[in-house]
Amino acid sequence: MTTPKQPDKQPGPLTPAAEQAERERKQHLDEALDEALEESFPASDPPAVH
């Protein structure tokens, strides 16, 4: 006997604090990527962002 699959739960709306944290995370990632691109140019290796 198998149990019926539960529908995937959709996340609810983000709180203002969570929205701000997500914007800051994306901004940090964008800045890290920009820096990695500047430091790797014109090398043929792709930039590394951690």
C-alpha positions as CSV (number, residue, x, y, z in Angstrom):
1,M,0.0,0.0,0.0
2,T,1.4,3.4,-1.0
3,T,0.5,6.6,0.5
4,P,-0.8,9.3,-1.9
5,K,1.7,11.9,-2.8
6,Q,1.2,15.2,-1.1
7,P,1.1,18.2,-3.3
8,D,4.3,20.3,-3.2
9,K,3.8,23.2,-0.8
10,Q,4.2,26.6,-2.3
11,P,6.1,29.0,-0.1
12,G,3.9,31.8,1.2
13,P,4.7,35.5,0.7
14,L,7.9,36.6,2.2
15,T,8.0,38.9,5.2
16,P,9.6,42.3,4.7
17,A,12.7,41.1,6.6
18,A,13.0,38.0,4.4
19,E,12.5,40.2,1.3
20,Q,15.3,42.5,2.5
21,A,17.6,39.5,3.3
22,E,17.0,38.0,-0.2
23,R,17.8,41.4,-1.9
24,E,21.0,41.6,0.2
25,R,22.0,38.1,-0.7
26,K,21.4,38.7,-4.4
27,Q,23.4,42.0,-4.2
28,H,26.3,40.3,-2.5
29,L,26.3,37.6,-5.2
30,D,26.2,40.2,-8.0
31,E,29.2,42.0,-6.4
32,A,31.1,38.8,-5.9
33,L,30.5,37.8,-9.5
34,D,31.5,41.3,-10.8
35,E,34.8,41.1,-8.8
36,A,35.6,37.6,-10.0
37,L,35.0,38.7,-13.6
38,E,37.2,41.7,-13.2
39,E,40.0,39.6,-11.6
40,S,39.8,36.8,-14.2
41,F,39.8,39.0,-17.3
42,P,41.3,38.3,-19.9
43,A,42.1,34.8,-18.7
44,S,40.4,31.9,-20.4
45,D,39.4,30.2,-17.1
46,P,35.8,30.9,-15.9
47,P,35.4,33.0,-12.8
48,A,34.9,31.2,-9.5
49,V,32.3,32.6,-7.1
50,H,31.9,30.9,-3.7
